[in-house]
Amino acid sequence: MINSEWLTVGEVASELGVTAGRVRQVIVEKRILGKKFGGAWAINSAEVERFKSLERSPGNPNLKKQV
């Protein structure tokens, strides 16, 4: 984990192995809490660790709903 209290979307994306767009989507879904300063999101490093500790199924959950 990066030793900084507040992380950028890009830093979180690198930490999670996803795109910056996906990080923004998860913030909008309120699955990761972030604060917007001007036009940029900032995410607390403790929040990233909390998100990483959650159990999640791999893959797109929307595709699993389709029959």
Secondary structure, DSSP 8 states (H G I E B T S, - for coil): --S-SEEEHHHHHHHHTS-HHHHHHHHHTTSS--EEETTEEEEEHHHHHHHHHS---SS-HHHHH--
